[in-house]
Amino acid sequence: MAAETAAANLHLNEGVSTSTGSFTMSSGLGLPLPNYSVECLPRRIWEKIDEHCTKHFVKHFTENEFYHLCNVCDRLWFLENVTPASKNEKFLSVLRAEFPDKDVQSSNLCVWCKRSLQNSKITPLSRNNGFINPNRTALPSLDPIS
């Protein structure tokens, strides 16, 4: 198999041995793809890779709602990337101390703020430190492409 790949690479590169005509791929599909040139991959493998990439995009971008607010840093995130603060009592106690006038039980946390709270700290870019996004009511609504 390696000899066939090397011969195909030499053929594709006009008889010159080069490493730019091949690559090592880890597709996550369990397909054996070590050091194949792009032109040597069968169409069915490209179809599997394309199918996997399409499913990944749909799952992580199309079906994953955006506009979920982290209540600590005031940034917008995808639904997959925020966690309710109510899942951890340690987080709630730190948030109650920092935001005494807010309902921290219903707060959402992004990955970065959650990491800070695991160390019993609030991120420096928090709303408590003045990092608040202004309301933009005059902006037009966006379509999925924008």
N, C-alpha and C positions, 0 to 999 in steps of 0.2 A: 504494500500500500504506500509506504513512504517513497519507494522508487517511482511509482506512478505519479505521485504528487510532484516529486522533484522533476520528472520528465515533463510534466504539464507546465510547471513553472518555467523551465528552460524554453519550452515551445512558446509560451506567452510572452516571454521577455526576449525573444529573438536570439536564443542561445546564450544569453548572458545571465549568469547566476546572480540573483539579487534577492534581498529580503523584503523589498517593497511590494512584490507581487503576491505575497502570501501573508496570512495572519493566523493567529490562534484565537479561537472564539469559544467563549463559554456562554452558551445560549440559555442555560437553565432548563432546557427541555430534555436533557438526558441524551442528546445527540452527540455522537463522536465526531468532532470537527477540528482536530488538531492540524494546524499548518496547511490548510487548503487554500488554493488561490480562489478568488471570487468567481472566476469563470468556471471552475471545476465543480462547484457545489451544484448538485442536482436541483431542478426546479421544485421538487417536493420539499426539500429542506428549506428553500427560500419561502415557500408557502407556509410552512410551519412557523418559521421565524416571524413572518409578517402577521400571521394569526396571533401569535403570542404577543407581539408588540401592540396590535390593535386592541386585544383584550386588556392589556396593561393600561393603555391610554384611556379606554372607556371607563375602567374601574377607578383610576386615580384622578381623572380630570372631568369626564363627562358626567358620571354618576355621583361624583363627590362634590357636594354643595360647597360653594364659596360664600363669603360674607359672614363668617362666624367670627365674632370678636373675642379676642383675649382681653379679659377685664382688668388685667394688670398692666400690660404694655400698650393696650389700645390699638393693636394691629389686627388686620383681617387675615383669616386663615381658612383653609379647607376644613370641612367637618372632621375628616380623618385626623387632622393635626391639632385638634383641641380636646381637652379632657375636662370633665366637670370637676370643680374643686371639691365637691362634696364627697368624692371617693376617698379622700385622705384627711383624717382629722388633724394631722400635723400641719397640712397646708391651710386648713381653716383657721387654726389658732394664729398662725403667722399673718394671714390675711386680715383677721379681725383686729389684730394689733395695729396694722398699717392703715387699714381702711375702716375705722370704727363707725362711720356714718353710712356704709354701703351694706347691702345684703350679699355677703360673701358666699352664702350657701348655694346661690344660683350662678356663681361665677364660673367662667370657662378659662382654662389655662392653656397657653401654647407650650410647645416643647421647651423653649428657652426659659420661660418663667417657671415652669414646673421644675426644671433642673435647679434653678436658683432656690426655689422653695424647699427642695430636698436638703439643701444646706441651711435651712431656716433663715434665708435672706430674700430680699426683694431685689429684682433686677434693677440696675441703675437707670434703665430706660423705662421706668414705670410711670404710670399716670400720677402717682404720688410725688414724683420728682418734677412734674410739670410737662411731661411728654404726652400731650394730648393732641390728637388730630382734630383740626377744625371741622365743623359741619359744613358740608358742601352741598347745599340744597339746589344750587343753580346748575349743577352738572346734568347733562342729558343721560338718560338711561342707556346702558350698553347692551349691544346684542352679543351673542356668543363669540363672534369673530373679533370684536373690538376688545 
